[in-house]
Amino acid sequence: MKLRGLPTIAFFLLGGDTLKLHRALLTSGFALGNLKPEAIAIGDSAGAFVLASHYYDSPSEAREQVT
């Protein structure tokens, strides 16, 4: 798939334990800011939560995006 003549990068983050996924992404060095502007990110459940600017991992704690 191409977007404006450029190769498109797409990835999907599965659901599961949100906090565990967030920690794994941070440990691996993943950062949304490092993605190319044409990248397409799709997430399901926990995968969608960690892609959001903020998410709740419990009723009392708000977490920030994996930036």
N, C-alpha and C positions, 0 to 999 in steps of 0.2 A: 504494500500500500504506500502511496506517495501523497504528500501534502505540499502543494505548490512546488512540485518538482524535487522535493527533498525526501530522502528515506524517512519513514516515520518509525519512531521507537515506541513500542507499546508494551506494557507489563501489567500483570494482574496480581494483586495481593489477596490471598485467601483469608478467611475468617479464622477464629480460634480465640486464644487468650490474648486480649488486647495488650496488656502490659508486657507479657512475654514477647509478643511480636515487636512492640516498640523497642524494648531493650535489645533484641536481636538485630534490628535494623540499625540502631545506634552503634552497636558493637562492630557491625560489618562495615561501618563508614558510610552507610546510605544517607543521602541528604537530598531532599526535593530541589534545593537550590542548585545542585550539580547537574540536574537534568537539562537536556536541550529544550528550548522553547516549544518545539514541535512534538515533544513526547506526550504520549497518551497514558495516563495512569488510571487503572480501574481497580476498585477494591470491593470486597464483599464482607459485610459484618465488621470484624476487627480490622480487616484490611482497609475498609472505607474509613473507619474511625481514625486510624493513624495517618491517613492522607488529609484529614480535615485540619483546619487551623487550630482547633481545640477539640478535645473529646473528654468524656467522663469515663473513668475506669471504675469508679464506685460513686455512690451518691455524695460523698463528701470531698472527693478529690478531682480537680480538673487538671488535665495534662495538656502540654503544648505540642504543637506539630513537630515532626521529625524534620528539622531544618538543617 
